[in-house]
Amino acid sequence: MSIRYLTAKLAQQIDEELMSSAGAYSLDQLMELAGLACAQALATVYNKDQYSRVLVCCGPGNQGGDGLVAARHLGMFGYKPTIYMPKPGSKDIYKRLQTQCDNMEIRTIPSSDPISVLHDALRSSDVILDAIFGFSFSGPVRAPFAEALSLISSSNLPIVSVDIPSGWDVERGNSGGEGLNPQVLVSLTAPKEGVRSFTGRHFLGGRFVPKTLEEKFKLNLPEYPGISGVVELPSTRG
């Protein structure tokens, strides 16, 4: 059986069950495992000798939290991450993750003039980790994110997207053409319907789905290799 692709509603339901009394996970735990998986996937494709300077672009929601965790782990792996936030998150968990990155001496670009500083940051980066929008995103893309996505797209740098490329609809994909076109995608929990057409290298990350949930939702997840937190999915290239 092939892996199941998730609608927005089903992805939300699985998240809620993971964090229910039955699933017993906390949001902190899930973010930590997801962010670690994203860092591992990036490191698998882009080695730190050639791609040490990683621009981690974080949105204000849970997707951005995953990005902050990934930035911390990338720093621990020997990369040189820089964090860019078009609009910083206001929740306590986001602020704590930011502090953890500060304690690792990871630079965060001030967001007071986001577009000009993003332009400069892109020129001094080797690869981008896109953690701006998650599966709950629905367009159109508005300021300050629209200009940020445009600059990121035109940079010609390789992009690793978290869960779904920013600007894509979780079910319709990049139908509006405003989204990023990454070389690598790290789906979390299970792939989303909107990425069926993705043709780059596709990883599944977040080795946290219990057997009970996998069977209940008939996810048909692949086996993860060894002790890795990511597994590469078969290419959909024609």
Secondary structure, 3 states (H helix, E strand, C coil): CCCCCECHHHHHHHHHHHCCCCCCCCHHHHHHHHHHHHHHHHHHHCCCCCCCEEEEEECCCHHHHHHHHHHHHHHHHCCEEEEECCCCCCCHHHHHHHHHHHHCCCEECCCCCHHHHHHHHHHCCCEEEEECCCCCCCCCCCCCHHHHHHHHHHCCCCEEEECCCCCCECCCECCCCCCCCCCEEEEECCCEHHHCCCCCEEEEECCCCCHHHHHHCCCCCCCCCCCCCEEECCCCCC
